[in-house]
Amino acid sequence: MLTTFALIPKGYSKNTLSVKDSSINTTVSTDELSEILRTWIIKNEAQYYKNISIATTPVKVEIKDSKIEGTFTVTVSEVLKAITPEELPAIRGMERFRDLKKGELSPSQNNAVNKELTSWITELKGYIGKTETLNIDFKVVADLSEAGSILLDTVNFFADNSMGDFYKIYSLVPTADEMEEEGFNHAKEIADKAKDAAFSQTSQYCYTVDEYRRCDPNNPPDPAHGVYGDYNNYAANYADRYTNDHGNFDTDNYNLANYVAYQNPPFNGSDCANFVSQAMFAGGIPMSTTHDVEHWWYDSSNLPPDYAPWIWTTAVKENNNWGLRNYMYYNGYWADSDLYWANAGSVMMWTNSSDSPGHVAMIVQNDTINRALSAHTNNHQHLFYSEGSYFNNTNMDFYTVHHYVTYCYASQPGTPK
């Protein structure tokens, strides 16, 4: 008798393999499915990475009606083949736009494109030669022959969306042409936004400086003196350190020395916004109050003024607070981005049809090819996410994290000090 299907529940344990009894040799089928998954991953990643190491752990395998469905946890370790950032397709695309349109762009447009290009090249140097590790939860579904063999042309792959649900994925990485086109279009967008940029012809001249943009190797950050020039690395590293990849609500890796765990009402373990807030705070984004950060004010019945942003994502006003997105966005710390260009230290938000946020995670990797997030509830550490339809849909918002400071001068503009 063939067994019935059952989807993996949210918060499942990754430590125990569940295999339904069947007349088909499930051990052989599990091994075959695992090898199919491993081969597919290598085929994708080998286009841009070397020294690829893959560990697959089966979680659940079930068979019904001549179909097999297996869920696996996968860890991929690899190194970019590129020796310099300029070899990456997305950067080639940006450079192609700059070189092709250089004579047509205004000085402010050229400056904006070059600044963005230099910024990304500086950041991507941190990925060159470094072993990157991705955690991926996969579901693999296929038809079986009458003899119980997996029919290769029926195999479909699904990836976890970080909340225990799976979406169909056709490829792990875009093609080189697609990434180059993304780079070209990104540079064009930067130029279009800078088209009308100019110093206002008034008695004052002003520069707007993004203090938390990306690491400047010539001016290293000094957190001891309040200088957080490398916000992105501080925030992303914090997010990777203080979570785990168990896919549940346990607090094993939480920063309990400084912050409480949200295991009681009203949050019952749901602390995604608080976790992202902690990471942004570690990167240098300040709080607007001096309240007791050790408690982080999770008691919504006794919430101090202007403290809600560190607790919840909701866009609904509660206790005179509007939640994380509105607070960060309208105080100038967040700027709109997208899946392709939200770098490490940025955030992504899940919204519903009414554009009300319901979940938030921190982006911890974007080498322009692979991307990863870290999150609480469900816990995930360096979880791969793709450009598949799920993360490209209209209910996903991406924000880069900034802190803009304006310097004004009474005479001709000079370099801000």
C-alpha positions in Angstrom: 0.0 0.0 0.0 1.3 3.5 -0.9 1.1 6.1 1.9 -0.6 9.5 2.0 1.1 12.8 1.6 1.5 15.3 4.5 3.1 18.6 4.1 5.8 19.5 6.6 4.4 21.7 9.4 5.8 25.0 10.3 8.5 24.8 12.9 9.4 21.2 12.1 12.5 19.7 13.6 15.4 19.1 11.3 17.0 16.5 13.4 14.7 13.5 12.7 14.1 11.9 9.4 10.5 10.8 8.8 10.0 8.2 6.1 6.6 6.6 5.5 6.4 2.9 5.1 6.0 1.7 1.5 6.4 -1.2 -0.7 9.1 0.8 -2.5 12.5 0.9 -1.0 12.4 4.3 0.5 16.1 4.3 1.5 17.1 3.9 -2.1 14.6 6.5 -3.3 15.8 8.9 -0.6 19.4 8.5 -1.7 18.5 8.9 -5.3 16.4 12.0 -4.7 19.2 13.5 -2.6 21.7 12.9 -5.4 19.4 14.5 -8.0 19.1 17.6 -5.8 22.8 17.7 -5.2 23.6 17.4 -8.9 21.1 20.2 -9.8 22.6 22.5 -7.2 26.1 22.0 -8.5 25.0 22.5 -12.1 23.6 25.9 -11.1 26.3 27.1 -8.8 29.3 25.9 -10.8 28.6 28.6 -13.4 29.9 31.2 -11.0 31.4 29.4 -8.0 34.3 27.0 -7.3 35.3 24.8 -4.4 31.6 23.8 -4.0 30.8 21.6 -1.1 27.2 20.4 -0.5 25.7 18.6 2.5 22.1 17.3 2.2 20.1 16.0 5.1 16.7 14.4 4.4 14.0 15.5 6.8 10.9 13.7 5.4 10.3 11.5 2.4 6.8 10.3 1.4 5.3 8.3 -1.4 1.8 8.3 -2.8 0.1 7.5 -6.1 3.4 6.8 -7.9 4.9 10.2 -6.7 7.7 10.9 -4.3 8.1 14.0 -2.2 11.2 14.7 -0.2 12.2 17.6 2.0 15.9 18.2 2.7 18.0 20.7 4.5 21.0 21.7 2.5 24.2 23.6 3.3 26.3 24.9 0.4 29.8 26.2 0.8 31.5 27.8 -2.2 33.9 30.6 -3.4 33.2 33.0 -6.3 35.2 32.3 -9.4 35.6 36.0 -10.1 39.0 37.4 -9.2 37.7 41.0 -9.2 34.3 42.5 -8.8 34.5 43.8 -12.4 34.2 40.2 -13.6 30.7 39.9 -12.2 28.0 40.2 -14.8 26.0 42.8 -12.9 29.0 45.1 -12.6 29.8 44.6 -16.2 26.3 45.8 -17.0 26.7 49.0 -14.9 30.1 49.7 -16.6 28.5 49.1 -20.0 25.9 51.7 -19.3 28.4 54.2 -18.0 30.7 53.8 -21.0 27.9 53.8 -23.5 26.1 56.9 -22.1 29.0 58.8 -20.7 28.8 61.5 -23.3 25.1 61.9 -23.0 24.9 62.3 -19.2 25.1 65.5 -17.2 28.0 65.9 -14.7 25.6 65.1 -11.8 24.4 61.9 -13.6 27.9 60.7 -14.3 28.9 61.4 -10.7 25.9 59.4 -9.4 26.5 56.4 -11.6 30.3 56.4 -10.8 29.5 56.7 -7.1 27.1 53.8 -7.1 29.5 51.7 -9.2 32.4 52.4 -6.9 30.3 51.7 -3.9 29.3 48.2 -5.2 32.8 47.4 -6.3 34.1 48.3 -2.8 31.5 46.1 -1.2 32.0 43.2 -3.5 35.7 43.0 -2.8 34.7 41.6 0.5 33.2 38.5 -1.3 36.2 37.8 -3.5 38.1 34.8 -2.3 35.8 34.3 0.7 34.0 31.0 1.4 30.3 31.8 1.3 27.8 29.4 3.1 24.1 29.2 2.2 21.5 27.3 4.1 18.6 26.1 1.9 15.5 24.1 2.7 14.3 22.2 -0.4 11.3 20.1 -1.3 11.8 17.8 -4.3 8.8 16.2 -6.0 8.8 13.7 -8.8 6.9 10.9 -10.5 7.9 7.2 -10.1 8.0 4.5 -12.7 6.1 1.2 -12.2 9.4 -0.2 -10.9 9.7 2.6 -8.4 12.5 4.6 -10.1 12.4 8.4 -10.2 11.5 9.8 -13.6 14.0 12.5 -14.1 12.0 14.6 -16.5 9.2 15.0 -13.9 11.4 16.4 -11.1 10.4 19.8 -9.6 12.2 21.8 -7.0 10.8 24.0 -4.3 12.6 26.3 -1.8 11.5 27.5 1.6 10.3 31.1 1.8 11.6 31.4 5.4 8.2 30.9 7.0 7.8 27.2 6.5 6.1 27.3 3.1 7.7 26.3 -0.2 7.6 28.0 -3.6 8.6 26.5 -7.0 12.1 27.4 -8.1 13.3 26.9 -11.7 17.0 27.9 -11.2 19.2 29.0 -8.4 21.0 31.6 -10.3 20.1 34.0 -13.2 21.9 33.8 -16.5 24.9 36.1 -17.1 22.9 38.0 -19.7 20.1 38.6 -17.2 22.4 39.8 -14.5 24.3 42.1 -16.9 21.0 43.6 -18.0 20.0 44.1 -14.3 23.3 46.0 -13.9 22.7 48.1 -17.0 19.1 49.0 -15.9 20.3 49.8 -12.3 22.9 52.3 -13.6 20.2 53.8 -15.9 17.8 54.2 -12.9 20.6 55.9 -10.9 21.2 58.3 -13.8 17.5 59.0 -14.2 17.2 59.9 -10.6 20.2 62.2 -10.7 19.0 64.0 -13.9 17.7 67.0 -12.1 20.1 67.0 -9.2 21.9 70.3 -8.8 22.8 72.7 -6.0 20.0 75.1 -5.5 20.9 78.7 -6.5 20.3 80.3 -3.1 22.5 81.8 -0.5 23.3 78.4 0.9 24.8 75.4 -0.8 24.0 71.9 0.6 25.4 68.4 0.4 23.5 65.4 1.5 25.8 62.7 2.7 24.9 59.1 3.4 26.9 58.3 6.5 26.0 54.6 6.7 26.3 53.7 3.0 29.0 51.0 2.7 32.4 50.3 4.1 35.2 52.7 3.0 38.5 50.8 3.4 40.4 54.0 3.6 38.3 55.2 6.6 37.6 52.2 8.8 34.7 52.4 11.3 35.4 53.2 14.9 32.3 52.2 17.0 34.1 53.1 20.2 33.8 56.7 19.1 30.4 56.5 17.5 31.7 56.1 13.9 29.8 53.4 12.1 31.1 53.7 8.6 30.5 50.0 8.1 26.9 49.7 9.1 26.2 46.9 6.7 28.8 44.5 8.0 28.0 45.2 11.7 24.3 44.7 11.2 24.6 41.7 8.9 27.1 40.0 11.2 24.9 40.6 14.2 21.9 39.0 12.4 23.9 36.0 11.5 25.3 35.5 15.0 22.1 35.8 17.0 19.9 33.4 15.2 20.0 29.8 14.1 18.8 27.6 11.2 16.5 25.4 13.2 13.4 26.7 11.5 11.5 27.1 14.8 11.2 29.5 17.7 13.9 28.3 20.0 16.2 30.9 21.6 19.5 28.9 21.7 21.4 31.6 19.8 19.5 34.7 20.9 21.3 37.7 22.5 19.7 37.0 25.8 22.4 38.8 27.7 21.1 42.1 26.3 17.5 41.5 25.2 14.6 39.4 26.5 13.0 36.6 24.5 9.5 37.0 23.3 8.0 33.8 24.6 5.0 35.2 26.5 1.9 37.2 25.4 1.3 39.3 23.5 4.0 38.2 21.1 4.4 34.4 21.9 7.8 34.1 20.3 7.1 36.4 17.3 10.0 38.8 17.5 11.1 39.3 13.9 10.9 43.1 14.0 12.7 43.2 17.3 15.5 41.0 16.0 15.9 43.3 12.9 15.9 46.3 15.2 18.6 44.8 17.3 20.8 44.3 14.2 20.2 47.8 12.9 21.0 49.2 16.4 24.2 47.1 16.4 25.1 48.7 13.1 24.7 52.2 14.5 21.1 53.2 13.8 20.2 55.1 17.1 17.1 54.7 19.2 15.0 57.8 19.7 14.6 57.1 23.4 16.7 56.3 26.5 14.4 53.6 27.8 15.6 50.4 29.2 17.0 48.5 26.2 17.4 45.3 28.2 13.7 44.9 28.3 13.1 46.4 24.9 9.6 47.1 26.1 7.7 44.1 25.0 4.9 44.7 27.4 2.4 46.4 25.0 0.1 47.3 27.9 2.8 49.5 29.4 4.6 50.8 26.3 6.6 54.0 26.6 6.1 56.6 23.9 7.9 56.1 20.6 9.1 52.6 21.4 6.9 50.4 19.3 9.1 50.4 16.2 11.5 48.1 17.9 8.8 45.6 18.5 6.4 45.1 15.7 6.0 45.4 11.9 2.3 46.5 11.9 1.3 49.5 9.9 -1.7 50.0 12.2 -1.2 52.7 14.8 -1.0 51.2 18.4 -0.1 53.1 21.5 0.6 56.2 19.3 3.2 54.2 17.3 3.1 53.2 13.7 5.6 50.3 13.7 9.0 49.5 12.3 8.6 50.4 8.6 7.0 53.8 9.1 9.4 54.7 11.8 12.5 53.8 9.9 11.2 55.1 6.5 9.9 58.4 7.6 12.9 59.1 9.9 15.2 58.7 6.8 16.9 55.5 7.8 15.3 53.4 5.0 15.3 54.0 1.3 13.4 52.0 -1.3 15.3 49.2 -3.0 14.6 45.9 -4.7 15.5 42.2 -4.7 18.6 42.7 -6.9 20.2 45.7 -5.2 19.3 45.4 -1.5 22.8 44.6 -0.1 23.9 43.1 3.2 22.4 45.1 6.1 19.2 45.9 4.2 15.8 44.5 5.1 12.9 42.8 3.4 9.3 42.9 4.4 6.4 40.6 3.7 3.1 42.5 3.2 -0.5 41.6 2.5 -2.8 42.9 -0.2 -3.5 46.0 1.9 0.3 46.7 2.1 0.3 46.0 5.8 3.7 44.5 6.9 3.5 41.1 8.6 7.1 39.8 8.7 10.6 41.3 8.3 14.1 39.8 7.9 17.6 41.1 7.5 19.6 40.6 4.3 23.0 39.2 5.1 24.5 38.5 1.7 24.2 39.8 -1.8 27.2 39.2 -4.1 24.9 40.0 -7.1 24.5 36.3 -7.8 23.4 34.6 -4.5 21.5 36.3 -1.7 20.7 35.2 1.9 18.7 36.5 4.8 18.7 35.9 8.6 15.5 36.1 10.7 13.6 35.2 13.8 10.2 33.4 13.9 10.8 31.1 12.2 14.5 31.2 12.9 16.8 31.2 9.9 20.5 31.8 9.6 22.0 32.8 6.2 19.0 31.3 4.4 19.2 31.4 0.6 16.5 33.3 -1.2 16.1 33.5 -5.0 14.7 35.8 -7.6 11.9 33.2 -8.1 8.3 34.5 -8.4 7.7 34.4 -4.6 10.4 37.0 -3.8 9.7 39.0 -6.9 6.0 39.4 -6.2 4.2 42.6 -5.2 3.9 41.6 -1.6 7.7 41.8 -1.0 9.3 45.2 -0.1 13.1 45.8 0.1 14.8 48.7 1.8 18.5 49.7 2.0 19.5 51.3 5.3 20.9 54.8 5.3 21.5 57.8 7.5 21.4 61.0 5.6 23.1 64.1 7.0 22.9 67.5 5.2 25.9 69.9 5.2 25.2 73.4 4.1 27.6 76.2 3.2 27.0 79.9 2.8 29.4 80.0 -0.2 30.4 77.9 -3.1 30.1 74.2 -2.2 33.3 72.4 -1.0 34.0 68.9 0.3 32.0 68.3 3.5 34.1 67.8 6.6 
